[in-house]
Amino acid sequence: MAQLPDDKELLLQFKDESTRERAYTSIIKKYQEKLYWHIRRMVVDHEDANDVLQNMFIKVWKSLGNFREDSQLYTWLYRIATNESLTFIEQQKRKAAVSLSDDESAISNKLKADKDFDGNKLEWKLQMAIQQLPEKQKAVFNLRYYDEMPYEEMSRVLETSEGALKASYHHAVKKIEDYILNH
């Protein structure tokens, strides 16, 4: 497989009308899988994750020309993916117009409906525990635990101070530990 150009080169190509579509396609190829899994961990369902990813890349197409490059392209993409995921989750909650506990059980039921679900396996308990977290804590936990994103970069993605992120991650880990030990 051919090596994709670096982000600076891709951004230069995107600014040129004659190479814009090729640059956009390369950006998608380069980041699609990482962004899909980031979104999937937040919205759980595969189809929902694909929808959010599509919406996110539409936003990227419309906004990339205005990208100021005051952060890494990767950071900017993660910020859009996170915001699109949180927006999707809020829309789902409004659509359902049910209490938070009903909403959480709906997400838990999606997990349990997965053909590979085994409630005794630690990985499933972890997923169930993550689904109990408030949305912002869930985003922080996923970025740190799964994506191993440094707090400094996470601060740019989530537009929150590093201290607040560290506290949020600590609280999320504590809640997850409590859930796993008690279920």
JORAPE-V681125 format. One record per residue. N is the residue number from 1. PSI is psi as a letter, one per 30 degrees, with the letter a starting at -180 (NA if undefined). D_CENTER is the distance of its C-alpha to the mean C-alpha in whole Angstrom. Layout:
n = [N:N]
psi = [PSI:PSI]
d_center = [D_CENTER:D_CENTER]
This chain:
n = [1:2:3:4:5:6:7:8:9:10:11:12:13:14:15:16:17:18:19:20:21:22:23:24:25:26:27:28:29:30:31:32:33:34:35:36:37:38:39:40:41:42:43:44:45:46:47:48:49:50:51:52:53:54:55:56:57:58:59:60:61:62:63:64:65:66:67:68:69:70:71:72:73:74:75:76:77:78:79:80:81:82:83:84:85:86:87:88:89:90:91:92:93:94:95:96:97:98:99:100:101:102:103:104:105:106:107:108:109:110:111:112:113:114:115:116:117:118:119:120:121:122:123:124:125:126:127:128:129:130:131:132:133:134:135:136:137:138:139:140:141:142:143:144:145:146:147:148:149:150:151:152:153:154:155:156:157:158:159:160:161:162:163:164:165:166:167:168:169:170:171:172:173:174:175:176:177:178:179:180:181:182:183]
psi = [k:k:k:k:l:l:e:e:e:e:e:e:e:e:f:j:e:f:g:e:e:e:e:e:e:e:e:e:e:e:f:e:e:e:e:e:e:e:e:e:f:e:f:e:k:e:e:e:e:e:e:e:e:e:e:e:f:e:e:e:e:f:f:e:f:g:k:f:h:g:l:l:e:e:e:e:e:e:e:e:e:e:e:e:e:e:e:e:e:e:e:e:e:e:e:e:h:l:l:e:e:e:e:e:f:e:e:e:e:e:e:f:f:k:f:g:k:j:f:f:k:e:e:e:e:e:e:e:e:e:f:f:l:l:e:e:e:e:e:e:e:e:e:e:e:e:f:h:k:l:e:e:e:e:e:e:e:f:h:l:l:e:e:e:e:e:e:e:e:e:e:e:e:e:e:e:e:e:e:e:f:g:NA]
d_center = [26:27:25:23:24:22:20:23:25:22:22:26:26:24:27:29:30:31:28:26:25:25:23:20:20:20:17:15:17:16:12:11:11:9:6:7:7:3:3:7:6:6:8:10:13:13:14:12:9:12:13:10:9:13:13:11:13:16:15:15:18:20:19:19:23:22:20:22:21:21:18:17:15:12:12:12:10:7:8:9:5:5:8:8:6:9:11:11:11:14:16:16:18:20:21:22:24:24:24:21:22:23:19:18:21:19:16:18:20:18:17:21:22:20:23:22:22:24:24:26:24:22:19:19:20:17:15:17:17:13:13:16:14:14:11:11:12:9:7:9:10:8:7:11:12:10:10:13:12:15:15:17:14:12:14:14:10:11:14:16:19:18:21:19:15:18:19:16:15:19:19:16:18:21:20:18:22:24:22:23:26:27:26]
